Amino acid sequence: MRVALVTGGSRGIGRAISEHLAGAGHRVAVNYVRAKDEADAVVAGIGAAGGEAIAVAADVGTEAGATELFAAVEERLGPVEILVNNAGIVRDNLLLRMSPEEWDEVLAVNLRSVFLCTKAALRPMVRARWGRIISITSVSGISGNAGQANYAAAKAGIIGFTKSISKEVGSRGITVNAVAPGFIETDMTARIDESMREAVFGQTAVGRFGTVDEISAAVGYLASEQAGYVTGQVLVVDGGLAI
Ligand code: NDP
């Protein structure tokens, strides 16, 4: 079984991915930045279910945070073999009102982190001639979304990054893919009001928000041995929102 690292694994989609990978027998590092109690609860839940996990605090948008994270995981579990770049934030605003800080913060946590963590993970993966890198992008990065220029730019950046790195490392047994969720029930979408929800349901072929388990199952497939011939792809899991 493999060593997996899930950035932002303490809540929402990252939590479900951590639990799914642990359920598949992998040893999981659950990264978080602030929510220590939530991260500890994820680790305890995985342990109670017979799995193995650790929690590691680090801000993956900074070079120091990413470096410390990989050093801690390598020391406690070994080199990362499955990397899930999941950490993300929103700071929504119309462009004319968007501050440079809102732009920089979203780009750092959603895109710079993917560069930093993927780079840190690659060297041992190349040496081992096996690796899985899966980044969580968004339908916003494919279709765009008013009020989310910063977030959509970061998520579109993940797609270009994923396709490029898949070409750099494909011959080394490393696959690089992205999963693009539509609207999923988590803390991130909890503030969406009823009228907006109804509008989203109307635009979504299956007529509802998705669940975190529907995203973690897609990630689980891309992380599996059987997915070795799938690379450079964006798997859209959005109930038909983007079609
Ligand atoms: P949540 O807000 O529920 O959870 C975000 C997670 O990211 C938390 O674990 C949080 O840690 C972590 N995090 C935030 N900033 C950092 C940081 N600087 N360093 C490390 N970890 C950090 O988000 P979701 O589960 O909804 O989203 C997960 C991913 O899926 C994101 O990339 C998001 O953009 C993407 N996505 C979500 C959609 C949705 O509808 N929910 C739709 C499309 C994409 P802590 O708990 O410590 O704060």
Boltz pocket constraint, residues with backbone or C-beta under 6 A from the ligand:
constraints:
  - pocket:
      binder: B
      contacts: [[A, 7], [A, 8], [A, 9], [A, 10], [A, 11], [A, 12], [A, 13], [A, 14], [A, 31], [A, 32], [A, 33], [A, 34], [A, 35], [A, 36], [A, 38], [A, 58], [A, 59], [A, 60], [A, 61], [A, 85], [A, 86], [A, 87], [A, 88], [A, 89], [A, 109], [A, 136], [A, 137], [A, 138], [A, 139], [A, 180], [A, 181], [A, 182], [A, 183], [A, 184], [A, 185], [A, 186], [A, 187], [A, 188], [A, 189]]
      max_distance: 6.0
